[in-house]
Amino acid sequence: MEFSYDLENEIITLQKELETKTYKPSDYKVFQIIDPKPRQISAAPYRDRVIHHALCNVIAPIFEKSFITDSYANRRGLGTHKALNRFTEFARSSRYILQCDIKKYFPSIDHEVLKQIIRHKIKCPETLWLIDLIMDCSNPQETVLLYFAKDDLLSPLNRRKGLPLGNLTSQFFANVYLNEFDRFVKQDLKAKKYLRYVDDFALFADDRDFLKFAKLEIEKYLATIRLLLHPAKTQISETKYGVNFVGFRILPEHIRVVPKNIRHGRKRLRYLLKKVKSNKLSNAQFYRSIQAWQGHLQHANTWQLQQQLFSCLEYAQDTREGANP
């Protein structure tokens, strides 16, 4: 509100700071969430977020041209549900899946590697100065001690790593960091069925040996950009037994919501009802929250689940039929 109240002067000030290279990011506000595991969230001040959006508006179209079709996170017009639809299509037309997850992805992103990747596309010195400044002024992230070929004992400590969860630039850079990897999987490994959502990615095939070979090659490639696969979350399995992805379990004949998301939803519903009863949340706001969740649940076979969740609400029948409360 303070920024918007004096919007013109604030924007002119930012413009001058950028032109004279006197702009410097301010300190982050840091807090912890559990979703479902502990994560550190870093909230940049509002004026810095204005810069982040302005930067992404300029550089995103440059990188967008090189992104593969089946990379779904943090891209306009794509997202979770389109990724789910594509994943379901691949799973139901393939016998096996190699599902992978990168170990501590955001804290492991190496700044020097990321800067080199960005420089393959961006040549403007002023833009590179701003990108480097945002990265260099980011706050410390979770310490990750991973060793790779030619590292000495202190290498993991001497290399700056980690992007702050909460920045638009971090979400975008996380996509850029794995963009060349995506092209490696598609072009070098010749994986016909492959998709990625942030650091959760999967290859599908009828040939289990191909997926075993691909896993070894993927491990080698990721080591070149100082990343490791998560050993417990990387596995080859048969799609007929079902696979979890973006909060859903995809089976040959139907799609379910994973239990932890149902538990989270029930907890959220109780929280919202409590706020309504204490007059801290209007019925209209409550309805919008429920409607958004219902829209998410409708991407799975959840009619009975929705009956259980929403039958206790006085206007549940109206919301299911699309009427206003």
Order of alpha helices (4+ residues) and beta strands (2+ residues): alpha-alpha-beta-beta-alpha-alpha-beta-alpha-alpha-alpha-alpha-alpha-alpha-beta-beta-alpha-beta-beta-beta-beta-alpha-alpha-alpha-alpha
